[in-house]
Amino acid sequence: MNELQKQYNLGERTAKFGESIIEFCETIKLDPISQPLIGQLVRSGTSIGANYAEANAASSKRDFRNKIFTSKKEAEETIHWLRMVLKYIPDRKNQVATLQKEVQELTLIFGKILSTLHKNSNSKLSHSTLNRNSSFDVRN
């Protein structure tokens, strides 16, 4: 897989993001405040990719949509925990900014997937309603 393919492979991208979160958290000194922040950040940051992987193995369109929605929620939660870590460890601003940029992009990607799914389901609904009601008499 070349670099361009990796860039657009969402499964690879979410996995790399989770790895980056782990690597970042490994560098933070544990204390009573940082420990719960790190735990929450690792959980939300790594579950983005896990839920995306589950979406790709979904048993139905509804299951796929729900897993994508969960991936988006986890991305949004990760944004929150990164903000809290930055508040507690302001000297990590550059590292946190890089992670924030990537997770913001992931959030937008998942949002676009969801809006496309919603738009497609609405157009299919409209189309199926039209087909059900298509027996009207054009001569009226």
Disulfide bonds with the S-S distance in Angstrom:
none
